[in-house]
């Protein structure tokens, strides 16, 4: 059985076709600049080189049609016809409180996703375009929505409520939702498998560290807290996002700089984080290189990030009454030994001991803690597409 996984952006469409018999990726690709000048499809069949195809991808429907066309192409394709695609799994960023799990898409589900646009105005509209395009091209193929927020719907009230007037939550849905749920769910399940223990017996802290970063506390396989909140701006400092800060800073910046809320919002989302602190780059590779050359602001940015990761690990261990395993994943978590080492430095009192040699692994799955470490520390490359495919398969 083959599942097509779709992740639609406002002007892009990423895809993977996965054979669920062995969970191998038959083909993957990305349509870039949809509806813009010079759109391009990059397609990589299993075991072959990437091919680039220019075309008139004026909208997501045209992009999906081309994706199907290339998947069944005699030269670049990997299937004989469209009927081999058993279902399509769609990444949807925000499911609000309506969805605590993945769902088969029908008109009612579409209405609910549209109702959550105000909670994710940059993402849900694009996700909706991708779903509508697939339904247009493949009307008889089952579609499944897999929500970034769904995994965190198991958080208790004490973890997701903000201490603001209660009617703000009841009327407007202002609460912590959390994001990266598909990634946190995948790596926590993978961690349990690697440890050879049922996930129901484990307390796991998952650190999804990349340009966007979040940490989750997972107790018995369920998310009980997470660092991102009402929006993906809360929590850790990230590539260009500020992370958590005193809310009074917003009005203070508006007054002192004589700028609007929209401008402040832009600063906090696009000009802060690692970029804002360093004044150099949002890329951790650039920051480590500059820090090694004596750039104090680059080093400051890294120190702030590592310190915040450490604080969340300690806080979530306290929230769960202990921790059995810490997982590092995503671009920075998988590929930056120094971030892992410094984030865990000082946690020896909790039973965390990092093996320096094992920690040098980059982009590979494995344990990086010492043999006598009471808390296991793992590096697990995330695979959100496979998680979406698994959820889709389970529903159909």
Buried (B, 14 or more C-beta within 10 A) or exposed (E): BBBBBBBBBEBBBBBBBBBBEEEEBBBBBBBBEBBEEEBBBBBBBEEEEEBEBEBEBEBBBBBBBBBBBBBBBEEBBBBEEBEBBBBBBBBBBBBBBBBBEBBEBEEEBBEBBEEBBEBBEEBBBBBBBBBBBBBEBBEEBBBBBBBBBBBBBBBEEEBBBBEEEEEEBEEEBBBBBBBBBBBBBBBBBBBBEBBEBEBEEBBBBBBBBBBBBBBBBBBBBBBBBBBBBBBBBBBBBBBBBBBBEEEEEBEEBBEEEEBEEEBBBEBBBBBBBBBBBBEBBBBBEBBBBBBEEEBEBBBBBBEBBBEBBBBBBBBBBEBBEEBBBBBBBBBBBBBBBBBBBBBBEEBEEBBBBBBEEBBEBEEEBEBBBBEEBBBBBBBBBBBBBBBBBBBBBEBB
